[in-house]
């Protein structure tokens, strides 16, 4: 073959391929209940006012149906088709109106374009499976099941290869747990990208307490406000399901939540209707005071040169008179700081207090949206059902995850040097995080904690949202999709069977709290963290943002 000859065409795909997106990875619209058509797009719609239209997606979890129902009467959520029954429209470019100028809204579109050069054809053997990401993953699993059945039927009864990203992997996992026979009959290969099998502790915890802020501080002005996202998150079963299972074994100590408050949390108290509030369970509560010690005299020091006092943090004690004791030679320079440390199993009692007076305004009516304990119970039931999931022998599972980036783990609001005023102010405070290794959203431990018999596991340095757009990831996907029974692991990896263990040795970062988003002023001379610059370079990571324009 001469050097000028064109390269040989790629081998034809073995099976049809279905792309399943993650949380916020599907266009969502609203329309009149029972009607047809694409409705009015609410996620994402920058041109019509992203924040205002997103509020149409606010809902409340209904116990009777097990689903989130819209607060607006006689309206329902739908996934737009865009005149294309392949399902790719809703997961390709999230806002087609601004896609020409805003690179960040291109989700699966670059991967779809690549796959089309490798023998895949839209609507013939390449499909998408969008879903309402507010619902429980077990509800969305039924949507995925219907889509798998439809694609298999359209392709002559063929088994379907499935590529999932992020929470899409949890949807597939729920289908595997709840409908194992159907999963085994319909799915040939399952490739999970950046799936939070063990949860996303920093992302999900902060999302339930303060909401999600895409696009950084500009996003709060020009995109969807963090407080608007919070009203969606606190009623969305899927967000609770992205919390780590309480018995998940991280290599680090279990993730925790820390509050530094100026005003201590009042225990008990009467709720609405005279009901007694449940006690707040925390791992520890300590009160501190900041003291200024007189500067030590130094030889030759000039009286005209001011000497700065040394600050120290000490547990607060009380004197016989009941006044705070400042210690020998010390001077109280700040009121007390109360540190509360919680394990994540204390979130229900904390959210009960934070959301007890939470209301939203819909069409002029004030609607209460307090914390619903059923959402927590549902998430625990979902985590339990996942434990029983077993991969059918007829299905091949591959796991690809990001690594090498600082990933939020523990969550903290306030600090000893700048306390949050009180508990009610916490939802309006930016979080600080401790970091472990991962993809900037999902810790490595979580991504590898699937408990399934993986044919191959590969770690690639990349940010959570960006992984689906990386050429290195595409080539690995292609190798797995083209794998044969004689080379099931694919030509690009030498890994054989693994049980949720990464073939790459990834160092775990120290557990050090780094303030990357703190809205409070830093003390003079405090250096910015290098970790902030190492995190995700993605608009869609609400924890760290660098830019949205192409």
N, C-alpha and C positions, 0 to 999 in steps of 0.2 A: 504494500500500500504506500503510495507516494505521500510526500509531506504536504502536498496541496489537496489531498483527498479530504472530504468532510469527515468529521468523526462519526462513528457508527451510531445509529439511533439507540436510545435507551431501551432496555428490555421492557415489554409491556407489563403494566402492573398486574400482580397476581390476584389482588382482591380490590373491591371498591374501598375507598378511604373516607372516613367521617371525622371531621374536625369539631372538637367540643371545646368551647371557650371557658374561661374562668370567670370569677366574680367581676361584674361591670364590663364583661367582654361581649355582651349582646346588645344590639339596639333594642330598646323597649318603647312601645307606643301605647296610647290609650284610645279606646273607641267605645261607642255605645254598646252596652251589653247585648249580646246576641247578634250583633251586626257583623259584616264581613269587611274586608279591606285592611289596609295597613294602618289606619288611624293616624293620630297625630304623634309624631316622634317626640319623646320626652327625654330619652337618653340615647345619644348625646344630641343636643340641639343648641349650638352656640348662637346662631343667627337670631333665634326668637327669644333669647334670654335664657341661658342654661339653667340658672337657679330657679327662675319663676316656673318654667315648664317642668323641671324635675319634681317640684312639689306635687304635681299631679300623680306621682307614683307613691306618695305617702299612703300607708295602709295600716291596718290593725290585724293582728293574728286572731283568727276565728277558731275557737276550740272545736266547734261542731264539725267544721270542714277540714281542719288541720292545715289551712292555707291562709295566706295574707290576702285580705280583701281591701280594695281601695276605699279610702274615706269619702271619695266623691260618689254619691249615689248613682246607680244605673250606668256605671262605667266599668270597663274591664281592661286588663293589660293584654297586649298581643305582641308578637315578634314580627316585625315587618318582613315581607318577602321581596319587595322591590320588583315585582313582576318576574321573579326567577324562583322556580320551585326547587332549586338545588339546595337552598338554605344557606348559601354562602354570603348572600347580600348582607345579612344582619351581623355577621361576625368578621367581615372583611374590613370595611372602613366604617367606623362607628358614627361619624357625622359626614355623610357624603357632600353636604353643602360647603364645608370648609376643608375637605380632604386635599384639595389642590394646594393649599397654603400651609396646613398644619400637619406636620409629619406624625405627631403623637396620636392622631385618631386612626392611623393605619394600624390595624391589629393583625389579623391573619393574612391581610392582603399580600405582603411580600412573600410569605410562605406559599400562598396559593399560586402566585405568579411563577415561583420556582418549580412547584410540582407540575404545572402545566408544561414546562419544558422537559419534564421527565416522563411524559406519556399519560398523565392524568388529564381528564377532560371534565370540565364543570358540568354537572348534571348527568354525566354518563357513569363515571367512576370516582368522582370527587364531590363530596357533599359537606354541608355544615349542619350543626345541631344546636341552634341557639335556644335559650330558655330564660325564664323569669328568675334571675339570680337572687331575688328577695326570698324565694320560697326555700323550704327545707331541701337539702340535697336528696332526700328520699322521695319528695314530691317531684323534683326535677328528674330523678331517675326514671320515673314513669314516662316523662316526656322523651327522654333518651331512648327508652325501650320502644316506644311507638316509632321513633325515627329510624332506629335500627331495623325494625320489621319492614318499614316502608322501603328503605334503601335495599335491603336484601331481596325483597320481592321485585323491585325494579331491575335488579341485576341478576335475575334468574335464580334466586335462592342462594346466591353466593354468601359466604361468610364475610364479615365486614372488618377491616382493620380500623382501629380507633386511635386517634391522637388526641390526648387531653392536655390542657394547660391549667395549672393552678387548681382552683376549686372544681374545675371540670373533672379532675381526677377523683375528687370526693363524690361527685355525682356518679361516675362509673363504679366507684367502690360501693356506693349504696345499692346500685343495681346488682352488682355481684353478690352482695350480702342478702338482699331481699328476693332476688329472682335468679338464683344460680343456674337453674336449668336453661332459662331463656338466654342468659349471658353466654353460657357454654355453647348453645346452638347457634348464636348469631355472631359472636366475636371471634375473629381469627387471631389477630395481634392487638395488644393494648400497649401503647407507648405513652407513658405518663411523663410530662415535662413539668418540673417545679411544683409538684403536688405537695401540699401541706398535710401529709399523712398524720403527723403528730401535732398539727395545729400551727398557727402563726401567732405566738404569744404576744409579741409587741404590737403587731398590726391589729389583731382582733380585740385585745384588751383596750387599747387606745380608741379604737373605732366605737366601742360600746360606751365609752365614758365621754369622749369629746367629739366623736364623728371622724370623718375622713376629709382631708383637705388636699385635693389634687391641684397641682400647679402652684404650690407654695402660697405666699402671701398674695400674689397676683390672682391666684385662683379664687380667693375669697371675694375679690372685686369683680373679676371678669368671667368667672366660671361658676361652679356650684359651691355655695358657702358650706363651711364645715358644719355649722349648726343645722343646715338643711339635710346633709347626709346623716347626721346623728338621729334625726327623727325617722329616717328609713332604717338605720342600723338597729335601733332599740326594739323594733318590731319585726325584724327579719330573722327567722330561724337559722338561715345559712350562716350569718355572722357569729351566732353562738356556737354553731357546729365547727367553726374555724378556730375556736379556742382549743388549747391542748387537752386531750383526755386526761382526767385527773390522775390516772395511773400510768401515764406515758413516762418512760424512763429516758430522760435526757442525760447526757454525760455531765452536764453542769447540775448544780442544785436546782430544784424546781423553780420555774419563773415566779416572780412575786411582784406585787404592786406596793409602792411606797408613797405615802402622802406626808408632806411637811406643811402643817397648818399653824396659823397664828392663833386661831380660836379652836379649842378642843371640841371634839365631836360630842354632842349631847347624847347620852345613852337613854334608851327607852323613849318616853314621850308619847303623847296621844296622836294618832293619825286621824284621818277624816272619819267622822262619825264616832269619834271617841275610841276608836280601836287602838290597841297598844301595838306599837311598832316592835318588830322582832329585834332582839339585841344584835349589835354589830360585832361580828366575830373577827378579831384581828390577831395575828401572830404575836405582835408586840406593840406596846405603846410606851414611848418614853418622852418626857418633857425636858427640854434643854434651855439653857440661857447662855447668851454670849457675853463674855466678860472682857474688859480691857485692862490689861496689866500695865502699870506704869513702866515706861522704857527704862532699861538699865542704864545707869550713868556710865559713861565712857571717858577715859582719860583724855583730856584736851578738848572735850566737846565744848562748843560755843553756845552760850545761852541764847544767842540770836538765831541759832539753827534749830528749827522745830524737830522734835523727836517723835516719831509715830508710835502709838501704843501697840502692843502685841495682843491680837485677838485669840481667844481660846473658847472652845465649846465644852461645856460641862453640864452634867445632869443638874436639873433644878432641884434645890432643896429648900425647905422652909425653916425659918428661925422660930424661936419660942413664941414670938409675937404673931407668927403667921406670915410675915413678910418674906419675900425671896431672899435667900442667903447668897451674898456675892462672893464670899470667901475672903481670905486675908489679902488686904492690899488691892482688891479688885473693885471695879466699878461697873455696874450693870449698864450696858449701852444699848440693849435691845430687849424687847419683850420676849417672852418664852416662845420656843419653837417646839411644836408637838409632832413627833414622828410616829406614824402609824404604818406598820408593815402587814400586808395581807398575802396569804396564799390565794390562788385563783378560785379555790372552792368557797371563798368568802364573797365573791362577786354578787351573788343574789342579794345578800343583806345590804351591801354597799349600793347597788343599783336601786334597791327599794328606796333608800334615802335620797339618792341623787335625783330620781325621777318621780318622786311622790307628787309633785305639783306640776309635772310636765304637761303642757297643753300645746296644741297647734290650732291655727285658724284656717278653716276651709270654707270658702264661699260665705264669709262673714260669721260663721259659727265657730265657737270655741270648743274643741274636742279634746278631752283628757287622754293622755297616752302614758300612763304610769308603767312601771316595770311589771311584766307579766311573768309570774313564776313558772307558768306552763312552758314558756320558751326555754327556760333552763332545764326543766325536766325532759323536754323533747330532745335537747342537745345531748343530754346524758344517755338517753335511750338510743340515739343515733350512734354515739361513740361505742356503746355496748354492742350494737348489731354489727358494727365494722369488725369487731374482734373475731366474729365467727366466719368471716369471709374466707373462702378457700378457692384458689385458682383452679378451674377445670383443667384436666390433662389435655384437652383439645385446644386450649388457649395459650398463647405465648405472651409473657409480660416483660416489658423493658422499662427501665427507669432512668431518666435523664434529669439531673438536677444541677442548679447553679452552686458555685462555691467561691471562696476567696474574697468575699465582700463582708463588711461588717453588717450584721443583721440584728435588729432590735429583739431583745429578750425580756429583761426586767423593764418595768415601766415605773417612772417616778414623776410626780407633780410637785413642784416647788423644791426648795432646798433649805438647808439650815441657814444660809445667808440671805435667802429671799423667800419667805414663807408665803403660801397661798392664804388669803384672808380667812376663809372658812370652807367648809365642805361644799356649800352651794356655789362657790367660785371655781371649783375644780373643773367642771365641764367647759369653762371659758379659758382654761390654762393650757399652754402647749406642753407636751410631754418631753421628758428626757429619758434616755434608754441606756441600759447596759447592752453590750454587744457580744454575739458569738459568731462563728463562721456560718455562712450561708449565701443566699442570693440577694440580700438586702431586705427581703420580706420573709422568706421561709428558712429557718435554720437547717443546717445540714442534717442534724439528728432527725428532724421532723421529716425531711424529704426521703430519708432512708428507712423510716420506721413503718414501712407498709406491711411487714409480716407475711408477704407473699413470696413465692418461689420465682425470683427474677432470673430470666435467662441471661441478661446482661445489665450492668449498672455503670453509667458514665457520669462523671462530674466535669462540668465545663465552667470556667470562670466567666460569670456574666450576671447581670441584674435580672431580677425576677420577670419583669414585663418584657425586657429586651431579648430574652432567650429565644422567643419564637421568631425573631427577626435576624438571628445570627446565622451566617453561612455555615459555620462549623457545626451548628446544631442541625441545619438542613441536611448536610452530608451524612451525619450520623443517623438521622431519621431514614434517609434513603437507603442506607446500608441495611438497616433493620427491616425496612419494608420489602427489600429485595432478597432478604435472607432465605436460604433453602433449608430443608431438613438436615442436609449434610453440614451446613454452616449456619446454625440457628442464631448464633450470636452476632452475625453480620461481619462483613469484611473489614470494618474499621475498628473492631474491638476484639481482643483476645480473651475477654472474660467469658467464663462458662456460667454455671449456675451459682447464684448467690441468694442468700436469704435476707434481703434488705441491707446488705453490707456494701459500702462503696468500695470499688477497687482502687480508689485513690486515697492516699493518706493525706487528710486535710487537717492542718493544725487548728486547734480550738483557741480562740482569742480569750484574753483575760476578761474577767467579768468586772469591767470598770464603767461606772456611770459617766457618760459623756453628754453634755448638753448641746444638742444639735439644733433644736428648734425653740429653745427657751425664749419666751416673750419677755421675761424679766431682764432688766439690765444686768450685765456681768459686772463683777467688781473690777475696778481699775487694774489693768495689768493681767487679767485672766486670759490665757491664750485660747484661741479657738482650737477645737479638736481636729486632729488630722483625720479622724475617722469620718467626719462629716463629708470630707471630700472623696472618701473611698466608697461611699455607698452608691445606691442606684442612680444611674444617669437617666432616669426615666420620669416623664411627666406623670405616669400612672402609678408611681410609688408615692403614696401620700406622706411618707415619712421624710423623704429627701427628694428635692426637685431641682433640676438644673436648667431646664428650658423646654419650650414646647414648639418653637418655630423651626422649620426645616432649615 
